[in-house]
């Protein structure tokens, strides 16, 4: 403990004696720390915002549409149009193990009316699990469609936030009646506002959701518009899509490899793109910051070499009175460590201030805002440790290996 206190005391004395040199040395570490933290944090924030934008449509989901056959199969020719029914949901669920949730989706555009306010939204008939799959979350005080609504074919509606805004304005919509066509429906929930950069048919904010059973009874619908499913393991999304086609091919008699017969939009493919794109981007940004910090480390090493030259006589005296090589090594290594520790601590504080300041700039919806996560901190600390080890060890070894006689003679 006494040795450590002595090292700190000598370090403080040296800082006071060489204030300008100490400041310039630490400034490089401060600037390098700010560079790597802010750059990597910006990359993380950009990735997170892209993920949020993309997952507005749902997470780990795929949408299935019936198409037209383009390959002959078992005596059937090409050009046959396919269509789905609700029983296909049970068929796919029983045949494909990677499916976590699945729902049919009936849809059509129909007039919705509240008093004199008239809108033409997309009305969709779905199952209760649709809410979790598509991130369609209700505001406080309301709810989404549930199983009793399906079983009793209730005339209830869950509406998008833009639909609510147009039909009801600023007043509360829950519990009120909206006419969809000529049929009255009771509003049971309003969707929370969300970011959604991708969609099909219509954005969720412009939709009205009713129970699938109610939809089929009110409109006499037999054929579903599309099927939506959520998978458990997104790494095998393509294999799962192939299994879904194979399951449907047993009922509709088409070639399972005919992708035009059943068209599947697997959103997990974009997840893979995001992962690899931002992995490369963050590595690139991290390298830029690391090079900046590396240059600062070279500056620290050079300064410590100068310090060793200036203190040759001190080193010789310490060795002459019994100090070991390891004592000299630890002393100069710790001094380098203190410089890097102080510089990086100031750098982290400045980085935190910059990141917090950027939260107020209106760029979040486009490129996100920098995010100081544990990953960013861990990357920076690892780089600092490597640079500190290299920058401190070499001058410290030189000081420890100096000849005692030559030091005293100097």
N, C-alpha and C positions, 0 to 999 in steps of 0.2 A: 504493500500500500504506500509505503514511504517512497519507493522508487517511482511509482506512478505519479505521486504528488510532485516529486522533484522534476519529472519530465514535463508535467503541465506548467510548473512554475517557469522552467527554462523556456518553454514554448511561448508563454505570455511575455516574458522579458524580450525575446527575439522579435515578437510581433510589435511591441512598443518601439523597439530600436529601429525596425525597418517597416514602418507603417505603409509607405507607398508600395514597396515590393510585396508586402503581405496582401494588400488590397488588390493589386493587379493579379497576383497568383490566384486568390480566391475568386476574383471576378470571372476568370475563365471557367472555373468550376460552377459558379452561379449561372452563368450564361448557358453552359452546356447542359446543366440540370433542367433549366427552364425549357431549353430547346427540346430535349427528349421527352419530358413530361407533357408539355403542351402538344407536341406533334402526335405522340401516341394517344393521348387523351382525345385529340380531335378525331383521329382515326376510329377510336372506339365509339365516340359519340355519333359519328357518321354511320357506322355499322348499325348501331342501335336504332337510329332513326329510320334507316332503310328497312330494317326488320319490322319496325312498328308500322311503317307505311304499307309494307307488303302483307303483313299479317292482319291488316284491317279486314281483309276478306275471309280470314280464318287461318288456323295453324294446322299444318300437316293434313291438308284436305285435298280431295280430288273431286272434280265435277265430271259427270258422265252424261253424254248426250247420245241419243240414237242417231244413226246416220244411214248411209246407203252402201250396200255391199259392192265391192269392186273385184271380188275373186269368186269364181265358181266353187261350189261345195256340195258334195253328195247329191249331184243331179240338179241342184238349184243353180240358176244362172246369176248373172251380175245385175246390178241396178235395183235390187229389192230394197224398199224403204222399211226400216225397223221402227218400232215404237215400244215403250216400256209400260208395264203395269205395276201396281203396288206389290204384287206377289213376287216380283223380281227382287225386292228388298230382302225377303226371307231366303231366296235362292242364293244370292250373293253372300249374305251373312253366313250361311251354312257351309259354303264352299271355300271361302277365303278367310284364313285364320288371322291375318295381319290387320283386319278391319276392327277399329275400336268403336266406331259409331257410324250409323248410316241412316239416311232419311230420303224419302221421295220429295220432289218439289214440283207441285203444280204451279203454273203461273199464267197470268193474262193481265192485260191492261183494262181497267174498268173505272168508270167514273165513281169518285168518292165525294160525298156532299155533306156539309154541315151548314145548315141555313142557306145563305147565299154564296158561301164559299164552295167552289167546285174545283176539283183536281182530278187528274187522270193518272193515278199512280199504278205501279205494278203490284198486283195482289197475288200473294204466294200462299199456297197451302202446304204446310210442313208438319213434321213431328216435333215434340218437345226438345229432343236432343239437338235440334238444328241451332238453337241458341248458343250452346257451348262450342259447337263445331265452327260456326261462322263469327264468333265473338259479337253476337247481337245481344248486348246486355241492357237490361231495363234500368230506368232511373228509379231512385228511391220512392217507394210508395206504390209501385206497379210490379207486374210480373210478366213472364212470357207464357206461352201456351203450355198447359200441363196435360197429363194423361186423362183426367176426367173430362177435359174439354174434347179430347179425341173420342173417348168412349161415348159421350152423350151428344156429340156433334153440336157443341155449343156455338152460338153466334157471338163470338168474342174476337177482338182484333188487337194486335200489337202493332203500333205504328212507328215509322221512322221519325226522327226529330224534325226533319224538314216538312214532312207531311203534317205533323202536329202544329208546327209554326204557321203553316199556311191555313189550315182548317180551323184551328182554335186560337191562334195568336198567342198572347201571353197568359191566357187563362188556363186552368188545370184541365187536362183532357181525360184523366182517368175517371171512369164511371159514366162518362157521357156517351151519347149515341152518335155514330157516324153511319150514314147510308152508303153502302157499297152497291152500286146499281140501284135497285129498289129495295134491297134487303137491309134492315137495321142491324148493326153490330155494336156491342158495348166495348168501349176501349178499356183494356185491362193493363196496358203498359205502354210506355214511350221509350224508345231507344236512347241510350246515352250517346252524346255526340262522340264520334270517333274519326280518326284519320283513316281514309281508305283510298289508296291510289290505284287499285285494280278492282274490277268488278265484271259481272256478266249480266246481261239483260238490263239491270239498273243498280244504282248505288243503294245501299241499305237504308240510307237516310230518306230515300224516296219510295220506300216500299211499305206495304201493309201486309202483315202476316196473320193468317187465320188457320185453324186446325185443318189438317189434310182431309179428314173425314167430312168436315163441314163444307169444304171446297167441292169435293166430289158430289155431295148431295145437292148443294145449291146450284152448281153449274152442270150437273150431270156428266162430270168428267170421268173417263175411264183410263185414259192414257196420261201418264205423268210426263211433264216437260223434260225433266232431267233427274238424275240421282246424284246425291252428294254423300261422300263417305270420308271418314277420318281414319288415318292409319296409326298403328302403334309404333312401328319402327320406320322412320322416314328414310333410312339408308337403303331400304329395299322397295322404294316406291314404284320403280319400273316393273319389278317382278310382281308386285301386288296388282298393278294395272293389267298385266298379262293374265293373271289368275281371274280377274274380274271379267275380262273378255272371254276367257275360256268357259267360265260359269254361264255367262249369258249365251254363248254359242250353242250350248247343249239344248237350250229352249228354242232359240230362233234360227238354228241351223245355218250358221255361217262359219267361214274359216276363222279360227281363233287368232290368226296372225293378221287378219284384215282390220287394220286400224281405222279405216274409213267407215266400217260398219258400226263400230262403237268408238266414238271420239272421246278421249279422256284428257282433261286438263289437270295434270298433276302439279300442284303448286310447290311440292317439295323440291322439284328441279331448280326452282329459283332459290330455295334455301341453300342448295349445294353451290350455286353460282355465288351467292352472297358470301358463303363461308370461305371459298377459295379466293375470291376477289379481294375481300378485306384481309384475309391472311397475308396475301402478297402486299397489299397496300400498307398494312401495319408493320410488316417486316421492312419495307422500303422506308417508311417514316422513322421507324426505330433505328435503322442504319444511319440515316441522316443525323438524327440526334446523337447517336453513339459516336459518329465521326467527330461531331462538334465537341462532345465531351472528351473524346480521345485526344484531340488537339490540346484541350485544356490540361489533360493529364500529362502530355509531353512537356507543357510549360511548367507544371509542378515539378516534374522530374528534373528539368534543367535548373530550376531555382534551387532544388535540394542539392544538386551537384555543386552549385555555387556556395551554398551554405556549408557544405562539407569542406570545401577549399578554404573558406574563411575561418573555420573552426578547427583547422588541423592541429594547432598548438593545444587547444583545449582537449582534443581527442588524445593527443600524446600524453598530456598530464594525467588524464583519467586512467589511461592504460598503465602509466608508470606507477600509480598508487594502488593498482590492483583491479581495476575494472576489466571484465572479460570482453571478448569479442561480441558475445551475445548481448551484453549490456549496451554496447555502442550500437549494435544492430537494432535492438528494440527501441532505443532512444530516437534514432533518426526515422525509423519506420513509423513510430507513434506520432512524431511531429508531422510527417506527411499525412498520416491518417487524420490528425486534428484539422489540418488545412482543408482536406477534402470533406470532412464531416461538417465543419462550419460553413463552407461554401455550398455544399449540397443542402444543408438545412435552410439556409437563406433562399436557395433556389427553389426548394419545395414550397416555402411560404409565398414567394413571388408567383410561382406557378398556380398555387391555389387561388390567389387573388385574381390572376388573369382569367382563370377558368370560371370563377364566380362572376366576374365582370362580363364575360361573354354570354352568360345566361340571359342577360337583358337585351342582347342584340337580336332582332327579329329574323333569325336565319334558321330556326329550329326545323320548320316544316320542310326546308329544302336540303340542308346538309347536316342537321342536328347541331348540338352544342357539345364542346369537349366534356368528357366524362372522366373524373379522377377515380378510377376503380382500383381495386387491389391488384389487378393484373398490371395496370400502368405503374403502380408503386413498386411491385415486385420486379418488373423489367428494369426500371431505373436503378433500384438498389443493386441488382445483380451486375449491371454495367458499371456502377460506381465501385463496387467491390473489386471487380476485375482491374479497372483502371487504377484504383488505390493500391492494389497488390503490386502491379507492375511499376507504377510511378514511385512507390515507396521502397520497394525491395532493392532495386538496383542502386540508388544512392546510398541506402543503408548498408548494403554489402560492401560497397567501396569504402565507406567510413570504417567499417569493422575490420577490413583487411589491410588498412594502412599500417605501415611499419612504425613501431613506437619511436625508434631512434630518429628516423627521418622526420617524424612529426615534431619531435622536440628540437631537432636541428633547424627546422623551418621557423 
